[in-house]
Amino acid sequence: MPKQTRILGRAFVAVGALAALVTATAVPAAAAEPSAANVSSVEQDVDRLYQEVADLLQTPRPAKVLSNSKPLLASPIPEPGKKSSPAVAGSPDCTQGSLLTEVDKLAEHLTETELDAAGALSRLVELYASTVATDKSPQVFGTDGQYTPRATAAIDKLRGFWNIESWNIQLVAMKGTDAGSPEKMTQTFALGFDPARAAEAGELATKVTNEIPVLQGGRNPLLSLNAYSYDADNPGGKRITLGDGLLNVNNRSGFDDVSVEAVLGHEYGHQVDFANGNFPGDESGEMGPDAYAGYFLAHAKGEAWDARAQQEVTYLNASIGDCEHSHGTPEQRKAAGAWGEQQALKQFNPNQIVPSAKIIERFQQQYPKLMRTQNAAH
C-alpha cells in the first residue's frame, strides 16, 4: 500500500517561508550580498537553522514522512529540496475559505527573518509529532490543555464507530512549544543526523524559538496550524496529529464549539480511506473525509449533534475550502459535509452504522454531483 498523508488545510506558512528551506540562503531583498557585519546574530541563527532543516529533510526518514504531507494542489510554497510546481488555475467565481484568509493575515506582518524561522520550526514540530512523539505519554491538546477532554472523548468515539482496525491509530498533539525543548528538537534532528550534530541543531532550534519575540516561545499558531493523518507506512505508524495553532485559529474564527470533534472526524475519515485502500488523487481525497465526518457527527451512535451544530460544521468545512483544485472549494466542502449528515439523518434505522466500505461507495457515487456545487452556487 503506498504511503499517504493527508492534511486538513493547505500548507500554511506564508509564501517564501518554506521556499527558503530549499536554498537555505535567503537574505532580505533590500540587502543583496550583505557583509557578515551587517547581519544580526538572530539572522545568522535563522540562516544556520534553515540549512540544518534543509539538510534534515533530505535524509530518508524525514523525507518519507513529508513526501506527501501537503495538499494535492501545486502549492505556491515548494517542498524543501524540490522545485516550484507550475501554478494551478483557480476555480472561477471562487473565494477561498475564511480560515485560509485568516492564516494569510497571521503571516502578513512578519518580517522575512520571522517567516523563515516559522517555516523551519513548523517543519520540525510536524516531524516531532508525526514520528518521535507517542500517545503512550499524556497528550495535551490546546496551548493550555483546554481541549484535552474533548479530543480524548472524540477519538474514543471514532475508534468505536467505524469498522476499521483502530487500536493502533495514535492521536498525538502537535505543539509549537515543542520547538522550545532542546531534548525534543534533538530527537527530531536525530531522525537524520548523528548524535553530535543532532544535539547542536536541537539547541539551535530552541534558541531561535526563544530569541524571536513574535514566535512567543512556540505559542505562535503558525508553528502548529494544521492537522495530519498518517497511514501504517509512516515511520511513526498510523496516527493523527492535531495542532494547537489550528485549534487556536478555529476559536478566533468562531468555530470553537465544534472544531475539535469536526477536525478529528475529518482526519479519522482519512484513516477510513486508508483502511479500505482508497487513495484518491483528486478533491474527493479531502471531500470524502468531510462527508464521513458529517455522518459521524450527526449519527445517533456518533456525536448525535443537533441541526445548529451540524450547520456550524458545514461552515467550518467551507472555511478551509480553496480555489486551486486541491481540497475542494468552500461550497463543495460544505456540500460534502452536509451530504454526510443527511446520510445519518435519513436512514431508516437511526442506530445502524453503515460499514465504512459502503459509505465510501455511496460518496464516490455522489461525488460528481457534489463537484458541480460550485457552479450551482453562482
BADORO-233158 format. One record per residue (C-alpha): residue number from 1; x negated, y, z. Coordinates in Angstrom, 2 decimals, decimal comma, m for minus. Last residue first. Example, Ala and Ser with C-alpha at 12.3 -4.5 7.8 and 13.67 -1.06 7.14 Angstrom:
BEGIN
+-----+---------+---------+---------+
|   i |    east |   north |      up |
+-----+---------+---------+---------+
|   2 |  m13,67 |   m1,06 |    7,14 |
|   1 |  m12,30 |   m4,50 |    7,80 |
+-----+---------+---------+---------+
// end
This chain:
BEGIN
+-----+---------+---------+---------+
|   i |    east |   north |      up |
+-----+---------+---------+---------+
| 378 |   23,10 |   31,19 |   m8,73 |
| 377 |   23,77 |   28,42 |   m6,20 |
| 376 |   24,71 |   25,91 |   m8,90 |
| 375 |   21,23 |   26,18 |  m10,39 |
| 374 |   19,59 |   25,38 |   m7,09 |
| 373 |   21,98 |   22,52 |   m6,37 |
| 372 |   20,98 |   20,68 |   m9,54 |
| 371 |   18,30 |   18,80 |   m7,62 |
| 370 |   21,00 |   17,49 |   m5,29 |
| 369 |   22,77 |   15,87 |   m8,25 |
| 368 |   19,59 |   14,13 |   m9,36 |
| 367 |   19,01 |   12,93 |   m5,75 |
| 366 |   22,38 |   11,25 |   m5,17 |
| 365 |   21,34 |    7,83 |   m6,48 |
| 364 |   18,00 |    8,14 |   m4,70 |
| 363 |   19,84 |    9,03 |   m1,50 |
| 362 |   22,03 |    5,95 |   m1,68 |
| 361 |   19,02 |    3,69 |   m2,21 |
| 360 |   17,14 |    5,29 |    0,67 |
| 359 |   20,19 |    4,87 |    2,91 |
| 358 |   20,37 |    1,20 |    1,87 |
| 357 |   16,70 |    0,50 |    2,59 |
| 356 |   17,07 |    2,16 |    6,01 |
| 355 |   19,97 |   m0,03 |    7,07 |
| 354 |   23,24 |    1,92 |    7,62 |
| 353 |   23,89 |    2,34 |   11,32 |
| 352 |   27,44 |    1,43 |   12,30 |
| 351 |   28,85 |    3,36 |   15,26 |
| 350 |   31,01 |    5,72 |   13,21 |
| 349 |   32,72 |    2,76 |   11,47 |
| 348 |   34,42 |    4,06 |    8,32 |
| 347 |   31,52 |    6,27 |    7,24 |
| 346 |   32,38 |    9,91 |    6,67 |
| 345 |   30,44 |   11,61 |    9,45 |
| 344 |   27,19 |    9,69 |    9,05 |
| 343 |   26,92 |   10,02 |    5,29 |
| 342 |   28,06 |   13,64 |    5,65 |
| 341 |   25,01 |   14,46 |    7,76 |
| 340 |   22,71 |   13,01 |    5,12 |
| 339 |   24,33 |   15,15 |    2,43 |
| 338 |   23,92 |   18,24 |    4,61 |
| 337 |   20,19 |   17,56 |    4,93 |
| 336 |   19,80 |   17,19 |    1,16 |
| 335 |   21,90 |   20,29 |    0,45 |
| 334 |   19,76 |   22,50 |    2,69 |
| 333 |   16,65 |   21,10 |    1,05 |
| 332 |   18,02 |   21,88 |   m2,39 |
| 331 |   19,15 |   25,40 |   m1,48 |
| 330 |   15,78 |   26,26 |    0,10 |
| 329 |   13,94 |   24,88 |   m2,92 |
| 328 |   12,46 |   21,38 |   m2,86 |
| 327 |    9,31 |   20,07 |   m1,21 |
| 326 |    6,93 |   20,75 |   m4,08 |
| 325 |    8,42 |   22,18 |   m7,25 |
| 324 |    6,99 |   25,65 |   m6,58 |
| 323 |    9,94 |   27,59 |   m5,15 |
| 322 |    9,63 |   26,54 |   m1,53 |
| 321 |   12,03 |   25,31 |    1,11 |
| 320 |   10,94 |   25,57 |    4,74 |
| 319 |   13,74 |   27,92 |    5,81 |
| 318 |   16,31 |   25,85 |    3,91 |
| 317 |   15,73 |   22,86 |    6,18 |
| 316 |   16,13 |   25,13 |    9,20 |
| 315 |   19,41 |   26,34 |    7,69 |
| 314 |   20,53 |   22,73 |    7,32 |
| 313 |   19,58 |   22,14 |   10,95 |
| 312 |   21,68 |   25,10 |   12,10 |
| 311 |   24,68 |   23,61 |   10,28 |
| 310 |   24,25 |   20,35 |   12,14 |
| 309 |   24,05 |   22,21 |   15,44 |
| 308 |   27,33 |   24,00 |   14,73 |
| 307 |   29,07 |   20,84 |   13,48 |
| 306 |   28,28 |   18,85 |   16,63 |
| 305 |   25,22 |   16,71 |   17,23 |
| 304 |   25,51 |   12,96 |   17,72 |
| 303 |   21,74 |   12,68 |   18,37 |
| 302 |   21,62 |    9,17 |   16,96 |
| 301 |   24,20 |    6,48 |   17,72 |
| 300 |   27,12 |    8,78 |   16,88 |
| 299 |   25,28 |    9,93 |   13,76 |
| 298 |   24,86 |   13,66 |   13,04 |
| 297 |   21,15 |   13,92 |   13,88 |
| 296 |   20,28 |   10,53 |   12,37 |
| 295 |   22,03 |   11,19 |    9,05 |
| 294 |   20,54 |   14,68 |    8,79 |
| 293 |   17,08 |   13,26 |    9,48 |
| 292 |   17,56 |   10,71 |    6,68 |
| 291 |   18,58 |   13,54 |    4,34 |
| 290 |   15,62 |   15,79 |    5,17 |
| 289 |   13,42 |   12,67 |    4,89 |
| 288 |   14,72 |   12,25 |    1,32 |
| 287 |   14,20 |   15,93 |    0,49 |
| 286 |   10,49 |   15,59 |    1,16 |
| 285 |    9,49 |   12,70 |   m1,13 |
| 284 |   12,54 |   13,50 |   m3,23 |
| 283 |   10,62 |   16,56 |   m4,45 |
| 282 |    8,50 |   14,38 |   m6,72 |
| 281 |    5,87 |   11,68 |   m6,36 |
| 280 |    7,98 |    9,17 |   m4,48 |
| 279 |    6,28 |    6,72 |   m2,10 |
| 278 |    8,94 |    4,23 |   m1,04 |
| 277 |    7,35 |    1,02 |    0,25 |
| 276 |   10,23 |    0,48 |    2,69 |
| 275 |    8,12 |    1,05 |    5,80 |
| 274 |    6,57 |    4,16 |    4,24 |
| 273 |    9,98 |    5,65 |    3,43 |
| 272 |   11,25 |    5,13 |    6,97 |
| 271 |    7,95 |    6,54 |    8,28 |
| 270 |    8,62 |    9,60 |    6,13 |
| 269 |   12,00 |    9,88 |    7,82 |
| 268 |   10,16 |    9,90 |   11,11 |
| 267 |    8,73 |   13,23 |    9,97 |
| 266 |   12,20 |   14,56 |    9,20 |
| 265 |   13,77 |   13,38 |   12,45 |
| 264 |   10,77 |   14,74 |   14,31 |
| 263 |   11,31 |   18,17 |   12,75 |
| 262 |   15,04 |   18,10 |   13,41 |
| 261 |   14,68 |   16,91 |   17,00 |
| 260 |   12,09 |   19,51 |   17,94 |
| 259 |   13,64 |   22,40 |   15,99 |
| 258 |   17,28 |   22,15 |   17,04 |
| 257 |   17,85 |   24,71 |   19,80 |
| 256 |   14,67 |   26,63 |   18,95 |
| 255 |   15,80 |   27,51 |   15,44 |
| 254 |   15,95 |   31,30 |   15,80 |
| 253 |   12,93 |   32,24 |   13,69 |
| 252 |   10,80 |   33,01 |   16,74 |
| 251 |   11,50 |   29,53 |   18,08 |
| 250 |   10,63 |   27,93 |   14,75 |
| 249 |    7,39 |   29,92 |   14,83 |
| 248 |    6,43 |   28,50 |   18,23 |
| 247 |    7,48 |   24,98 |   17,29 |
| 246 |    5,24 |   25,16 |   14,22 |
| 245 |    2,36 |   26,55 |   16,25 |
| 244 |    2,65 |   23,77 |   18,81 |
| 243 |    2,16 |   21,21 |   16,05 |
| 242 |    3,80 |   17,78 |   15,96 |
| 241 |    1,77 |   14,81 |   14,78 |
| 240 |    3,50 |   11,64 |   13,66 |
| 239 |    1,62 |    8,38 |   13,66 |
| 238 |    0,71 |    5,17 |   11,94 |
| 237 |   m2,97 |    4,41 |   12,43 |
| 236 |   m5,82 |    6,77 |   13,32 |
| 235 |   m7,83 |    5,82 |   10,24 |
| 234 |   m4,62 |    6,35 |    8,21 |
| 233 |   m3,78 |    3,20 |    6,27 |
| 232 |   m0,80 |    2,49 |    8,51 |
| 231 |    1,11 |    5,58 |    7,37 |
| 230 |    0,75 |    9,16 |    8,50 |
| 229 |    3,41 |   11,81 |    9,21 |
| 228 |    2,47 |   15,43 |    9,72 |
| 227 |    3,80 |   18,56 |   11,41 |
| 226 |    2,57 |   22,11 |   10,86 |
| 225 |    1,52 |   25,41 |   12,37 |
| 224 |   m1,31 |   24,22 |   14,59 |
| 223 |   m4,13 |   26,77 |   14,15 |
| 222 |   m1,85 |   29,41 |   12,68 |
| 221 |    0,14 |   29,48 |   15,93 |
| 220 |   m2,57 |   31,48 |   17,75 |
| 219 |   m2,94 |   29,60 |   21,05 |
| 218 |   m6,47 |   28,43 |   20,24 |
| 217 |   m8,32 |   30,67 |   22,70 |
| 216 |   m6,11 |   33,56 |   21,63 |
| 215 |   m7,21 |   33,29 |   17,98 |
| 214 |   m6,83 |   37,08 |   17,74 |
| 213 |   m9,62 |   37,56 |   20,26 |
| 212 |  m12,38 |   35,89 |   18,20 |
| 211 |  m15,08 |   34,73 |   20,66 |
| 210 |  m13,12 |   31,84 |   22,17 |
| 209 |  m12,31 |   29,77 |   19,11 |
| 208 |  m15,70 |   30,58 |   17,58 |
| 207 |  m17,48 |   29,23 |   20,67 |
| 206 |  m15,32 |   26,12 |   20,69 |
| 205 |  m16,22 |   25,36 |   17,08 |
| 204 |  m19,90 |   26,00 |   17,80 |
| 203 |  m19,92 |   23,60 |   20,76 |
| 202 |  m18,39 |   20,92 |   18,55 |
| 201 |  m20,97 |   21,59 |   15,83 |
| 200 |  m23,82 |   21,06 |   18,28 |
| 199 |  m22,27 |   17,89 |   19,68 |
| 198 |  m21,54 |   16,49 |   16,23 |
| 197 |  m25,09 |   17,22 |   15,07 |
| 196 |  m26,56 |   15,32 |   17,99 |
| 195 |  m24,11 |   12,41 |   17,78 |
| 194 |  m24,47 |   11,78 |   14,01 |
| 193 |  m21,74 |   13,31 |   11,87 |
| 192 |  m18,62 |   12,01 |   10,12 |
| 191 |  m15,95 |   11,17 |   12,67 |
| 190 |  m18,35 |   12,57 |   15,26 |
| 189 |  m17,16 |   16,03 |   14,23 |
| 188 |  m13,81 |   15,24 |   15,82 |
| 187 |  m15,31 |   13,79 |   18,99 |
| 186 |  m17,45 |   16,92 |   19,32 |
| 185 |  m14,33 |   19,06 |   18,88 |
| 184 |  m12,59 |   17,15 |   21,65 |
| 183 |  m15,52 |   17,43 |   24,04 |
| 182 |  m16,17 |   21,09 |   23,27 |
| 181 |  m12,51 |   21,89 |   24,05 |
| 180 |  m11,32 |   25,25 |   22,70 |
| 179 |  m10,25 |   23,73 |   19,37 |
| 178 |   m7,85 |   21,56 |   21,38 |
| 177 |   m6,05 |   24,82 |   22,15 |
| 176 |   m4,61 |   24,72 |   18,65 |
| 175 |   m2,56 |   21,72 |   19,70 |
| 174 |   m1,23 |   18,88 |   17,59 |
| 173 |    0,77 |   16,67 |   19,96 |
| 172 |    0,81 |   12,98 |   19,11 |
| 171 |    3,73 |   10,65 |   18,48 |
| 170 |    2,49 |    7,15 |   17,73 |
| 169 |    4,24 |    4,68 |   15,44 |
| 168 |    3,13 |    1,26 |   16,69 |
| 167 |    6,38 |    0,15 |   18,33 |
| 166 |    8,40 |    1,26 |   15,31 |
| 165 |    8,71 |   m1,56 |   12,84 |
| 164 |   11,74 |   m0,46 |   10,83 |
| 163 |   15,48 |   m0,76 |   11,43 |
| 162 |   16,05 |    2,91 |   12,27 |
| 161 |   17,79 |    3,96 |   15,48 |
| 160 |   15,70 |    2,57 |   18,31 |
| 159 |   12,47 |    4,25 |   17,30 |
| 158 |   14,39 |    7,44 |   16,50 |
| 157 |   15,96 |    7,54 |   19,94 |
| 156 |   12,59 |    7,16 |   21,67 |
| 155 |   11,09 |    9,82 |   19,39 |
| 154 |   13,86 |   12,26 |   20,35 |
| 153 |   13,59 |   11,70 |   24,11 |
| 152 |    9,83 |   12,25 |   24,15 |
| 151 |   10,08 |   15,36 |   21,97 |
| 150 |   12,85 |   16,82 |   24,12 |
| 149 |   11,03 |   16,20 |   27,40 |
| 148 |    7,75 |   17,62 |   26,04 |
| 147 |    9,15 |   20,82 |   24,52 |
| 146 |    8,21 |   23,25 |   27,33 |
| 145 |    4,70 |   21,86 |   27,68 |
| 144 |    3,20 |   25,35 |   27,87 |
| 143 |    1,93 |   25,64 |   24,30 |
| 142 |    4,61 |   23,22 |   23,18 |
| 141 |    4,44 |   19,43 |   23,36 |
| 140 |    2,21 |   17,84 |   25,99 |
| 139 |    1,18 |   14,24 |   25,39 |
| 138 |    0,02 |   12,03 |   28,26 |
| 137 |   m2,81 |    9,68 |   27,21 |
| 136 |   m1,99 |    6,44 |   25,41 |
| 135 |   m0,45 |    8,70 |   22,77 |
| 134 |   m3,83 |    8,89 |   21,08 |
| 133 |   m6,11 |   11,66 |   19,88 |
| 132 |   m9,00 |   10,94 |   17,53 |
| 131 |   m7,39 |   10,40 |   14,14 |
| 130 |   m4,46 |   12,61 |   13,25 |
| 129 |   m4,58 |   14,97 |   16,23 |
| 128 |   m8,33 |   15,54 |   16,01 |
| 127 |   m8,28 |   15,89 |   12,25 |
| 126 |   m5,50 |   18,48 |   12,31 |
| 125 |   m7,26 |   20,50 |   15,01 |
| 124 |  m10,45 |   20,40 |   12,97 |
| 123 |   m8,63 |   21,53 |    9,85 |
| 122 |   m6,99 |   24,35 |   11,79 |
| 121 |  m10,40 |   25,41 |   13,07 |
| 120 |  m11,84 |   25,97 |    9,61 |
| 119 |   m8,90 |   27,92 |    8,25 |
| 118 |   m8,44 |   29,96 |   11,42 |
| 117 |  m12,12 |   30,93 |   11,37 |
| 116 |  m11,92 |   32,00 |    7,74 |
| 115 |   m8,78 |   33,98 |    8,41 |
| 114 |  m10,47 |   35,78 |   11,30 |
| 113 |  m13,53 |   36,53 |    9,15 |
| 112 |  m11,34 |   37,86 |    6,35 |
| 111 |   m9,48 |   40,10 |    8,75 |
| 110 |   m6,05 |   39,14 |    9,99 |
| 109 |   m3,07 |   41,42 |    9,42 |
| 108 |   m1,36 |   39,41 |    6,71 |
| 107 |   m1,81 |   35,99 |    8,35 |
| 106 |    1,28 |   35,95 |   10,54 |
| 105 |    3,28 |   37,57 |    7,74 |
| 104 |    2,59 |   34,65 |    5,41 |
| 103 |    3,85 |   32,25 |    8,08 |
| 102 |    7,05 |   34,26 |    8,46 |
| 101 |    7,62 |   34,03 |    4,72 |
| 100 |    7,23 |   30,25 |    4,92 |
|  99 |    9,77 |   30,24 |    7,76 |
|  98 |   12,19 |   32,35 |    5,73 |
|  97 |   12,32 |   29,96 |    2,82 |
|  96 |   11,01 |   30,90 |   m0,60 |
|  95 |   13,21 |   32,93 |   m2,93 |
|  94 |   14,42 |   31,23 |   m6,09 |
|  93 |   16,05 |   32,74 |   m9,16 |
|  92 |   13,73 |   30,76 |  m11,43 |
|  91 |   11,79 |   27,86 |   m9,90 |
|  90 |    8,09 |   28,60 |   m9,63 |
|  89 |    5,50 |   27,86 |  m12,27 |
|  88 |    2,65 |   25,83 |  m10,82 |
|  87 |   m0,76 |   27,46 |  m10,73 |
|  86 |   m3,60 |   25,38 |  m12,05 |
|  85 |   m5,46 |   23,43 |   m9,38 |
|  84 |   m8,35 |   25,03 |   m7,52 |
|  83 |  m11,49 |   22,94 |   m7,48 |
|  82 |  m12,03 |   20,43 |   m4,72 |
|  81 |  m14,58 |   20,28 |   m1,90 |
|  80 |  m12,17 |   21,67 |    0,65 |
|  79 |   m8,60 |   21,48 |   m0,64 |
|  78 |   m7,58 |   24,36 |   m2,82 |
|  77 |   m5,38 |   27,16 |   m1,43 |
|  76 |   m2,98 |   28,20 |   m4,20 |
|  75 |   m1,44 |   24,75 |   m3,68 |
|  74 |   m0,72 |   22,62 |   m6,72 |
|  73 |    2,55 |   21,28 |   m5,38 |
|  72 |    2,75 |   17,79 |   m3,85 |
|  71 |    2,40 |   19,15 |   m0,37 |
|  70 |   m0,82 |   18,68 |    1,54 |
|  69 |   m2,36 |   15,93 |    3,65 |
|  68 |   m3,01 |   13,52 |    0,80 |
|  67 |   m6,79 |   13,18 |    0,98 |
|  66 |   m6,92 |   14,63 |    4,48 |
|  65 |   m7,30 |   11,42 |    6,46 |
|  64 |   m9,42 |    9,72 |    3,80 |
|  63 |  m11,78 |   12,70 |    3,55 |
|  62 |  m12,08 |   12,74 |    7,33 |
|  61 |  m13,14 |    9,07 |    7,30 |
|  60 |  m15,45 |    9,15 |    4,28 |
|  59 |  m17,55 |   12,31 |    4,81 |
|  58 |  m16,85 |   15,29 |    2,54 |
|  57 |  m14,61 |   16,93 |    5,11 |
|  56 |  m17,49 |   17,04 |    7,58 |
|  55 |  m19,70 |   19,02 |    5,20 |
|  54 |  m17,05 |   21,69 |    4,68 |
|  53 |  m16,43 |   21,75 |    8,42 |
|  52 |  m20,15 |   22,30 |    9,14 |
|  51 |  m20,45 |   24,94 |    6,45 |
|  50 |  m17,42 |   26,78 |    7,73 |
|  49 |  m18,75 |   26,64 |   11,29 |
|  48 |  m22,01 |   28,24 |   10,17 |
|  47 |  m20,16 |   31,04 |    8,39 |
|  46 |  m17,96 |   31,56 |   11,44 |
|  45 |  m20,98 |   31,79 |   13,73 |
|  44 |  m22,69 |   34,23 |   11,38 |
|  43 |  m19,56 |   36,36 |   11,28 |
|  42 |  m19,48 |   36,39 |   15,08 |
|  41 |  m23,18 |   37,32 |   15,24 |
|  40 |  m22,44 |   40,28 |   13,05 |
|  39 |  m23,80 |   40,53 |    9,50 |
|  38 |  m25,56 |   43,78 |    8,65 |
|  37 |  m28,98 |   42,63 |    9,87 |
|  36 |  m28,74 |   39,49 |    7,75 |
|  35 |  m28,55 |   41,66 |    4,69 |
|  34 |  m25,31 |   41,83 |    2,80 |
|  33 |  m25,09 |   40,35 |   m0,73 |
|  32 |  m21,68 |   41,77 |   m1,53 |
|  31 |  m20,31 |   43,96 |    1,22 |
|  30 |  m16,92 |   45,17 |    0,03 |
|  29 |  m15,88 |   41,66 |   m0,93 |
|  28 |  m16,49 |   40,38 |    2,59 |
|  27 |  m18,60 |   37,20 |    2,53 |
|  26 |  m17,62 |   33,58 |    1,88 |
|  25 |  m20,47 |   31,06 |    1,89 |
|  24 |  m18,82 |   27,79 |    2,88 |
|  23 |  m18,22 |   27,10 |   m0,82 |
|  22 |  m15,34 |   24,72 |   m0,41 |
|  21 |  m14,49 |   25,97 |    3,06 |
|  20 |  m13,87 |   29,40 |    1,57 |
|  19 |  m10,87 |   28,03 |   m0,24 |
|  18 |   m9,49 |   27,09 |    3,14 |
|  17 |   m8,97 |   30,69 |    4,23 |
|  16 |   m8,71 |   32,29 |    0,81 |
|  15 |   m4,95 |   32,38 |    0,58 |
|  14 |   m3,48 |   32,33 |    4,07 |
|  13 |   m3,39 |   29,12 |    6,08 |
|  12 |   m0,12 |   27,22 |    5,79 |
|  11 |   m0,47 |   24,23 |    3,54 |
|  10 |    3,22 |   23,68 |    2,82 |
|   9 |    5,73 |   22,52 |    5,36 |
|   8 |    6,92 |   19,31 |    6,93 |
|   7 |    3,90 |   17,29 |    5,98 |
|   6 |    3,47 |   13,93 |    4,29 |
|   5 |    0,51 |   11,63 |    4,29 |
|   4 |    0,32 |    8,60 |    2,06 |
|   3 |   m2,09 |    5,70 |    1,99 |
|   2 |   m1,52 |    3,37 |   m0,87 |
|   1 |    0,00 |    0,00 |    0,00 |
+-----+---------+---------+---------+
// end
